[in-house]
Amino acid sequence: MSSVALLGDSVFDNGSYTHGEPDVASHLRALLPSWRVTLCAVDGTTTSDIGAQLDRVPKHATHVLLSLGGNDALANADILGLPVGSTAEALDVFRERVDAFEQSYSWALDAVVALGRPTTVCTIYDGNLAPGEAERARVALMTFNDVILRQAFSRALDVVDLRLVCTEVADFANAVEPSGPGGLKIAHALVRALGAAAVQRRATTVTAG
């Protein structure tokens, strides 16, 4: 039986925000009735404290899904309001923060990949922010998502770009958490990714045999 473990933050562990509607894990179980779905993700997790989740990945897990980095970006939200004297100074601020994120994300992703399961990585969506703030945050998140994409591609991992999935106000329970309908859209995107990963896994097995 195929089995998937969900690692990361409240993008997956969103049950406390859906007001009784299914969370992402529940949607996945409904869409993949023949799969085991294990929710290891914990609301509030950052790249520096994902280690505890790795020990909870069951031995029967055949695939891993990872949504990580959003809380790191939130922790750096102050950069949107920092006074700077020039564009060059602003870019230096972003470079310092993003370099630190890249190091931390790389360590976290190495630990996840070391589990030895096919892994799919999610980017950080733009959220449901107020006008003005939303535009600035979108540009800032590009720098964090660039890290996620490069780190995933350098390890030949599949990627789900949540910026293309959660695009409507109804997809969010608040500014940054997925709603029940948003979680369903995320689950559908993950199923598509798992289908590609499963095909690749079977092909690799046949080739190796």
ZINORWO-V56643 format. One record per helix or strand of 3 or more residues. SS is the DSSP state (H for helix, E for strand). FROM is the first residue (numbers start at 1). TO is the last residue. If there is no record, write none. Layout:
SS|FROM|TO + SS|FROM|TO
//
This chain:
E|3|8 + H|15|17 + H|24|31 + E|36|39 + H|51|54 + E|63|67 + H|70|75 + H|77|81 + H|87|113 + E|118|122 + H|133|154 + E|158|160 + H|162|164 + H|169|171 + H|180|208
//
